[in-house]
Structures are given as structure tokens and as C-alpha cells.
């Protein structure tokens, strides 16, 4: 196996593949300190498509799993399949569902998938009328890959105007979206032309501060399953959102094979709306959904990559999972890097689950010392029969981690608990 990427998502995928009885070797490019402990890291950037294709060929990989969205938008999956190597991750055209928010929004509107209204703004003269059309708070989105941080939500009209104008000047156009109220959730759909499988629903915590305050981040923690996704909500998501998108993707000349991340807003009437589509596993949602797959992870991913997911029925644990992200000082703006990390306890084990660390922005320096190398440095993940127990395990493990200036939220899971 070759896993592409170097964050917490890729560490979670690597751990799941290493545990598979079907898998002999796992390689990761570029990986992190955590993946180096269980697999073989290779010093290739996740954005270097040529190098990744060459690596997959030299390793004679049976399957490549692409974590981040960038290489998918750049056509890595197309190149691998042309070389005869199965890839979990959609082709370049399918990846535009994340690569272009405008494309995704237009596709949803064409398919009558419930989502927020939107204005496409190309000049300063359009800004005032567009803001008048929607009630505050306003949602401003750049039409670029921004690592989950290209969105500004504000009730300050001056801030909204300034952000819209900056977007027009920087990108040529910007999107103003209607604000959806309710509770957010995420669903990861394993999808190919033969069918689809939904993983347990999860809930991310995007804001940097407790009580969902402060700027957006790539995600400060998550838990699964999310109780806001009731059986009623789940059936609506399947019938109104997943099925129309699957039918459309399956009609394309080149099939979509990979994960379709559905970011949801669920209103007071239990009606789901799509906030966004991503074309890969979420981070940190992966850290709480992969551990809940009791069956062979490789078999699930390979069945999708080869267009046979309809023949595969994964088995899920009835446990709960919760992960807490430890972020570097200054994140999400200008994180400090290169600081030593001390981990007093790397794992807490018990009969029903336990807690362990997912590495993200970590590496070993020339002296073999574990140091920080990114904004989201690592995450403490707990697995237990109940969400409350999983939370306690995760925070107990987090208490043993020391990184100067670092911060984490103390309220992960608060909406469910």
C-alpha cells in the first residue's frame, strides 16, 4: 500500500491498513513521525504527482490511497490508473467538487440537492446588493483549495464587504453564501460506479476556541457517531443528497472512485442541507471513523478503487470515538514549529477500547527528538462503549503531552454530551 499525505488523517489510514491481515507492506509519502513508527516513509511531497507515480510503480503497489485534496485536483488518480495502479481517490474531473466551490454549488442546484443560496460576485459594484439579499451573518467563500480555512462567517457588514472585495481582487470573483442555521455533521461516503457505503456520521469542531468561537481551522476535534444524525436525518441524507449525487457521478464517462465527504447542516426540522462536498477523507473525522470499522479496511478501500463496493459489506463497531487536536502556538495564523514534544504515555489500553495518539505535524530531528512541524501537531483519540468514556480517555492521554505554547479545546463533544 502507498498512502499519500502526512497528516493525522494519513496516520489513521496507515494504522488501519497495518492492522489489516490482507496487507504486507505500507508506505507513506511523505508521512510524519507517527507513520514512521508503523510504516515506511518516503520524502516526496504530496503535491509532486510525477514523483508519487514513480514511487508507486517502483514499489509495485497494489493500491494507492490519496489523503489530501491537492494531488487529486492535480490528476494523481488519473495518472495512477493510466499506469494500471488502483487508486482510492477520484479522477481530476470528480475532484472539482472540492477544487471549485462554484462548480460544486452549480452541480447541487442542477441536481436539486438541498443547499444554501449563493451569489457570484465579480465586481465591487455587486457587493452591496448581494449583502442586502441575505440576512446576517454572511458567509464568504473563496473558490480555491484553502485547507478548510477559506471561509469567513461574520455579522459585521464592514468585515463582509472587506472580505468580499479582497476575494474579488485576489481571485477575480468570490462567493457570498446564505447562512444556514442548525447543527453541523459530516458523513463520509465510500463511493464508486457500482454503489456506495456510508461510514458512521461524525461531528467536527472547526472553530479554534471553546464554545465554537474564534477563527475557522482545519478542525480542532471530532467524535463519532454523531447523535444529531438520527435515523430520520440519515434517510433524508441518503435519499436527497447521496443518491442524486451518486446517480450523476455514475453517469459520467470516467467513474468517481473514492470518498465523498458530505458536510451537512441539520436544521430544527431535521432537514439536512449540504454545506460543502470534499473529495477525500476529512481531518479529523478520519481519526474517529476509521477506528470504528471492524472489518478489513484494505478490502473496503480496494473494492472502491476497483469499482466493486456494491459487493462489499463492511462491519462497524458500536463503540464511540472522540479525538482532541493539539495545535501549535499561533495556530491557525502563524504556528511555531520545531519545538520538542514530550509524550509521557503513548497509549491507554483497556478491555473496551483505549486511547492512542494520531500524529499530524510531527517529525524526528537529526538527533532523533520528536518535534513539531505543523499547525495541528497531533491528536489524542479515545475509543470506548460510550462517548463520555471516549472523551475521558482522550483527555486523560492529552494531559501527558507537553508542547510549549500549544493549545487544545476542552469541550470536544459538548453538543452531544
C-alpha positions in Angstrom: 0.0 0.0 0.0 1.0 3.6 -0.6 -0.7 6.3 1.5 -0.2 9.8 0.1 -0.1 12.6 2.7 1.5 13.5 6.0 -1.3 14.5 8.5 -3.4 12.9 11.2 -5.8 11.6 8.5 -3.0 9.7 6.9 -1.7 8.3 10.2 -5.2 7.0 10.9 -5.4 5.3 7.5 -1.9 3.9 7.9 -2.8 2.4 11.3 -5.9 0.9 9.8 -4.1 -0.7 6.9 -1.2 -2.0 9.1 -3.9 -3.8 11.2 -5.3 -5.5 8.0 -4.4 -9.2 7.6 -4.5 -8.6 3.8 -1.7 -6.1 3.9 2.0 -6.9 3.8 3.7 -3.5 3.5 2.5 0.0 4.0 4.5 3.0 2.6 3.7 6.7 3.2 4.7 9.8 1.3 5.7 12.0 3.0 4.3 10.7 6.3 5.2 12.0 9.7 6.8 10.8 12.9 3.8 8.6 13.7 3.6 6.8 10.4 7.4 6.2 10.5 6.8 4.0 13.6 4.5 1.6 11.8 5.3 2.0 8.1 8.0 3.2 5.7 8.1 7.0 5.0 9.3 8.4 1.7 10.5 12.1 1.4 8.2 13.0 -1.5 5.7 15.9 -1.3 2.0 15.0 -1.6 1.9 17.6 -4.4 4.6 16.0 -6.5 2.5 13.9 -8.8 5.4 12.7 -11.0 7.4 11.5 -8.0 4.4 9.8 -6.5 3.5 7.9 -9.7 7.2 6.8 -10.0 7.2 5.7 -6.4 4.1 3.7 -6.7 5.5 2.0 -9.8 8.9 1.2 -8.2 7.1 -0.3 -5.1 4.8 -2.2 -7.4 1.9 -1.0 -5.3 -1.4 -2.9 -5.2 -3.3 0.2 -4.1 -2.6 3.9 -3.5 -4.8 5.8 -1.1 -4.7 9.6 -1.5 -5.3 11.6 1.6 -5.2 15.3 0.7 -7.3 17.0 -2.0 -4.4 18.8 -3.8 -3.0 15.9 -5.7 -6.5 14.7 -6.6 -7.3 18.0 -8.2 -3.9 17.8 -10.0 -4.9 14.4 -11.5 -2.9 11.9 -9.5 -5.6 9.3 -9.6 -5.8 9.7 -13.4 -2.1 9.1 -13.8 -2.0 6.1 -11.5 -4.9 4.4 -13.2 -3.2 5.1 -16.6 -0.2 3.2 -15.1 -2.5 0.3 -14.1 -2.4 1.0 -10.4 -5.7 1.0 -8.5 -6.2 4.3 -6.6 -8.6 5.2 -3.8 -9.4 8.8 -4.8 -11.4 10.4 -7.6 -10.2 11.5 -11.0 -9.4 15.1 -11.8 -12.9 16.0 -13.0 -14.5 14.4 -10.0 -12.2 16.3 -7.7 -13.6 19.6 -8.9 -16.4 19.1 -6.4 -13.9 20.3 -3.9 -11.5 22.1 -6.2 -14.2 24.6 -7.2 -16.9 25.6 -4.7 -18.8 27.3 -7.6 -18.8 24.1 -9.6 -20.0 22.1 -6.6 -22.8 24.6 -5.9 -23.9 24.7 -9.5 -23.9 20.9 -9.6 -26.0 20.7 -6.4 -28.5 23.2 -7.9 -28.8 21.2 -11.1 -29.5 18.1 -9.1 -31.9 19.8 -6.7 -29.8 18.8 -3.7 -30.7 21.0 -0.7 -28.0 23.6 -0.1 -27.7 27.3 0.7 -28.4 30.1 -1.8 -25.4 31.9 -3.3 -24.3 35.0 -5.1 -21.3 35.0 -7.5 -19.6 38.4 -7.1 -17.2 39.5 -9.8 -17.0 43.3 -9.1 -17.2 45.7 -6.2 -20.5 47.1 -7.6 -22.3 43.9 -6.9 -21.3 43.7 -3.2 -24.0 45.9 -1.6 -27.0 44.4 -3.3 -25.7 40.9 -2.6 -25.3 41.6 1.1 -28.8 43.1 1.2 -30.2 40.0 -0.3 -29.1 37.8 2.6 -29.6 38.3 6.3 -26.5 38.4 8.5 -24.4 36.5 9.4 -22.9 36.4 5.9 -20.7 33.5 4.6 -17.9 34.5 2.3 -16.1 31.7 0.4 -13.1 31.8 -1.9 -13.2 29.4 -4.8 -9.8 27.9 -4.1 -8.4 25.0 -2.1 -7.8 26.5 1.3 -7.4 23.6 3.7 -10.7 24.1 5.3 -9.9 27.7 6.2 -11.1 29.6 3.1 -14.4 30.7 4.7 -15.3 33.8 6.7 -18.6 33.9 8.6 -19.4 37.4 10.0 -22.3 39.6 11.1 -20.1 42.7 10.7 -21.1 44.3 7.4 -17.8 46.1 7.1 -15.9 42.9 7.5 -18.1 41.1 5.0 -17.6 43.9 2.5 -13.8 44.0 3.0 -13.5 40.2 2.7 -15.6 40.1 -0.5 -13.6 42.9 -2.0 -10.3 41.1 -1.2 -11.6 38.0 -2.8 -12.6 39.8 -6.0 -9.1 41.4 -6.2 -7.2 38.2 -5.3 -9.2 35.6 -7.4 -11.3 37.6 -9.8 -14.5 36.5 -8.1 -15.8 35.4 -4.7 -18.9 33.7 -3.4 -21.4 35.1 -0.9 -23.5 32.3 0.5 -26.7 32.3 2.6 -26.1 31.4 6.2 -27.6 28.1 7.3 -28.5 27.7 10.9 -28.6 24.4 12.8 -26.1 21.8 13.8 -23.3 20.6 11.6 -22.3 17.0 10.9 -20.2 15.1 8.4 -20.8 11.9 6.5 -18.0 10.0 4.7 -19.4 8.1 1.7 -17.3 5.3 0.1 -18.5 5.7 -3.5 -17.9 4.1 -6.9 -20.0 3.4 -10.0 -21.4 0.2 -8.5 -22.8 1.7 -5.3 -21.8 3.4 -2.1 -21.3 2.8 1.7 -21.7 5.3 4.4 -19.3 5.4 7.4 -20.6 6.4 10.9 -21.6 10.1 11.0 -19.3 12.4 12.8 -19.1 16.0 14.0 -16.1 18.2 13.6 -15.2 21.3 15.7 -14.0 23.9 13.2 -13.5 27.0 15.4 -10.3 27.4 17.3 -11.9 28.4 20.6 -14.2 26.7 23.1 -17.9 27.1 22.6 -17.2 27.4 18.8 -15.6 30.8 19.0 -12.7 32.4 17.1 -11.5 31.8 13.5 -12.0 28.7 11.5 -9.4 26.0 11.5 -8.8 22.7 9.7 -10.6 21.1 12.7 -9.9 21.0 16.4 -11.5 17.7 17.2 -14.3 15.4 16.3 -16.4 12.5 17.5 -18.5 9.6 16.1 -21.2 8.6 15.8 -22.9 11.9 16.0 -26.3 11.6 17.6 -27.7 14.6 15.6 -27.7 12.3 12.6 -30.8 10.3 13.7 -32.3 7.6 11.6 -34.7 10.1 10.2 -31.9 12.5 9.2 -29.8 9.7 7.8 -32.6 8.6 5.5 -33.1 12.1 4.2 -29.3 12.5 3.6 -29.3 9.2 1.6 -32.4 10.0 -0.5 -32.0 13.7 -1.0 -28.2 14.1 -1.1 -26.2 10.9 -1.6 -28.4 9.1 -4.1 -28.8 12.1 -6.6 -25.0 12.7 -6.5 -24.2 9.0 -6.9 -26.6 8.7 -9.9 -25.0 11.8 -11.5 -21.4 10.7 -10.8 -22.1 7.2 -12.1 -23.4 8.6 -15.4 -20.0 10.3 -16.1 -17.6 8.8 -18.7 -14.9 8.2 -16.0 -16.3 6.8 -12.7 -15.8 8.5 -9.4 -13.9 6.1 -7.0 -13.1 7.3 -3.6 -14.5 9.1 -0.6 -17.2 11.8 -0.9 -17.2 13.9 2.2 -20.6 15.4 2.8 -20.6 18.4 5.1 -24.1 18.9 6.5 -26.2 21.5 8.3 -29.2 20.0 10.0 -32.0 22.4 10.9 -34.6 22.3 13.6 -36.9 20.3 11.4 -34.3 17.6 10.9 -33.8 18.6 7.3 -30.2 18.3 6.1 -28.5 20.8 3.8 -25.1 20.4 2.1 -22.6 23.0 3.3 -19.8 21.5 1.2 -18.6 18.5 -0.6 -15.0 17.3 -0.2 -13.5 14.6 -2.3 -11.4 12.9 0.4 -11.5 11.7 4.0 -12.0 14.6 6.4 -9.4 15.5 9.0 -10.0 15.0 12.0 -13.2 13.0 11.0 -11.0 10.1 9.7 -9.4 9.7 13.1 -12.8 8.8 14.7 -14.4 6.9 11.8 -11.5 4.5 10.7 -11.2 3.0 14.2 -14.9 2.2 14.1 -14.5 -0.1 11.0 -14.3 -3.6 12.5 -13.8 -5.3 9.2 -10.8 -5.3 6.9 -10.0 -1.7 5.9 -8.0 -2.7 2.9 -10.8 -4.8 1.4 -13.2 -1.8 1.7 -10.7 0.7 0.1 -9.7 -1.8 -2.7 -13.3 -2.6 -3.5 -14.0 1.2 -4.1 -10.8 1.7 -6.1 -11.8 -1.2 -8.4 -15.4 -0.2 -8.8 -16.8 -3.1 -6.7 -18.0 -1.5 -3.4 -21.6 -2.9 -4.1 -20.2 -6.4 -3.4 -18.6 -5.4 -0.1 -20.4 -5.0 3.2 -18.2 -3.5 5.9 -18.8 -4.2 9.6 -18.8 -1.3 12.1 -18.2 -1.3 15.8 -20.9 0.0 18.1 -18.4 1.9 20.2 -17.9 5.7 20.3 -14.7 7.6 19.3 -13.6 11.1 20.1 -10.4 12.9 19.1 -8.9 16.1 20.5 -6.4 18.1 18.4 -3.3 19.7 20.0 -2.4 22.8 18.0 0.9 24.7 17.9 1.2 28.1 19.5 -0.1 30.7 16.9 -2.4 28.3 15.1 -4.4 28.9 12.9 -2.4 32.0 11.9 1.4 31.6 12.2 2.1 28.4 14.1 5.5 28.0 15.8 7.4 24.9 14.6 10.5 22.9 15.5 9.7 22.7 19.3 10.3 19.5 21.2 7.3 17.3 22.1 7.2 15.1 25.2 4.7 12.3 25.4 4.5 10.6 28.8 2.0 7.9 27.7 1.6 6.9 24.1 -1.4 4.7 24.7 -4.0 3.9 27.2 -5.4 0.3 26.9 -8.5 -1.2 28.4 -10.9 -4.1 27.6 -13.4 -1.9 25.7 -11.1 0.3 23.6 -8.5 2.7 24.8 -6.7 5.9 23.7 -3.8 6.5 21.3 -2.1 9.3 19.5 -2.6 10.3 15.9 0.4 12.2 14.7 0.0 15.1 12.2 2.6 17.9 12.2 5.4 15.9 13.8 8.9 14.7 12.7 12.1 13.4 14.2 15.0 15.8 14.1 18.7 14.8 13.3 19.1 13.8 17.0 16.0 11.6 16.9 14.0 14.0 19.1 10.3 14.3 18.4 9.5 17.9 17.3 6.5 19.9 15.9 6.4 20.6 12.2 2.9 21.9 11.6 -0.1 23.8 13.0 -2.1 20.8 14.0 0.6 18.8 15.7 -1.2 15.6 16.9 -4.5 14.3 18.3 -5.4 12.2 21.2 -8.1 9.7 20.3 -10.3 7.7 22.7 -12.4 4.7 21.9 -15.0 3.4 24.4 -18.5 1.9 24.7 -19.9 5.5 25.4 -19.0 8.9 24.1 -18.4 10.2 27.6 -15.9 7.4 28.3 -14.2 8.0 25.0 -13.9 11.7 25.9 -12.4 11.0 29.3 -9.8 8.6 27.7 -8.8 11.1 25.1 -8.3 14.0 27.6 -6.5 11.7 30.0 -4.0 10.9 27.3 -3.8 14.6 26.2 -2.8 15.5 29.8 0.5 13.6 29.3 1.6 15.6 26.2 3.9 18.6 26.6 4.5 21.1 23.8 5.5 24.7 24.7 2.7 27.2 23.9 0.4 24.6 22.5 -3.4 24.7 22.9 -6.4 22.5 22.6 -10.2 22.8 23.1 -11.5 21.3 26.3 -15.1 21.0 25.1 -14.9 18.5 22.2 -18.2 16.6 22.1 -20.1 19.2 24.0 -23.1 19.3 21.7 -23.7 15.5 22.2 -22.8 15.4 25.9 
